[in-house]
């Protein structure tokens, strides 16, 4: 689901990597804009208008409760995390200067935060704000609570104004990558209660918000990253569909568009003054099967559906080639990703498994919604491919507000989306009994035990061995059908510079609006 954001070669060696990591990766106005061969001159000011889809009347300004791309876009403009995934899927510090283990058992961590950072109201960022944020998320059981699950909230201690001691109730060797992978753990000030009056450390300050329509923000003149943001005003506009969003970019109603589909990118490639930017991300759009409900409580049915998928054809037809083949296991940029686990379409075997399960002539309903690039098209192609195995899939398309309404996480057979996360971080989000987005209601005692073991060791080789065993369970027992790692499809006006392709999968420059500028 959600954003998750956000998006890792070498990250398992985090004890060395974090010590060597530099500051947050935003480039100041006037620096190199990314992949272009020449660097256009940038200028300050202007109203940067960003178009996205997928919002609704249930949109929120609370940085800890977001679900949609629109929610995370607003939060990313106003607030900042301690650490995040950079466009190359490596961790980078933001408000933290370093996050280091306090002992060899990984039951204590020390977070040192940046000096000279202030909130929008001028209040300095201190250790008390980090402690309050963690406690707010845990106490209210927001989506980030599971990432912070091992944290002992009562034991959080300010060692000084800029240093936090984080005690754990159990070993948690992957705290940095877990924090980097969640987009709903932005730091708020001590005592923050009213999300309707945002007060973050982010590059923009709040002006107005109309759920399901638009949000307006202005340049934060107190921002700690010198020279940023470039734009004077940021306007985020919610469009009802991707065609109208694409048209708005062509006609100059917006300056950047995210979460587009292949047909829009093809059209924009021939449009004057527009630059399409596909990024080969580690994003997944899984088909989710509830393993606790018939017919998906039979692993033979789940495997039959996986074997019914012609993955290259689905990528060509539903994603217009903007994706790479996946085989039902996530996190392709994690150094512990097992690339040997591959799966091809096998109709005879799918039919055999259905017959063994007593499910010949299987009929199921698939709930889909235009919540991310290609979701509806992927559902349509899957339904057509499954016919060869004798599976009748009825498509039920709903609007995003309905999809993320009371039925979300309850649909027997549906879809979801996640930007890239390292393997164990994705497990935290969606694969454990207490995960906030466990759409499949997956609950495997061996899997959960292995997850605990992986988080209890700082030994990279041992953790790799454990993760390989977990991925084998994903591959043979899991409730996800992951046919592809999908590209992020954005497009920009030629007047806009500062963007970079990203492996993470968040739209519009990984929601890094501060670096986007108009050319002079």
Helices and strands as residue ranges (DSSP letters): G 11-13, H 14-20, E 42-43, E 47-53, H 69-78, E 83-85, E 91-93, E 96-101, E 108-113, H 127-139, G 143-145, G 153-155, E 157-160, E 163-167, H 175-181, E 204-210, E 214-219, E 233-239, H 242-250, E 256-257, H 262-268, E 274-284, E 287-289, H 299-307, H 311-318, E 323-325, H 347-356, E 363-368, H 375-386, G 387-389, E 392-397, H 400-403, E 413-415, H 423-430, H 445-455, H 460-477, E 480-481, E 484-493, E 496-497, H 507-510, G 513-515, E 517-519
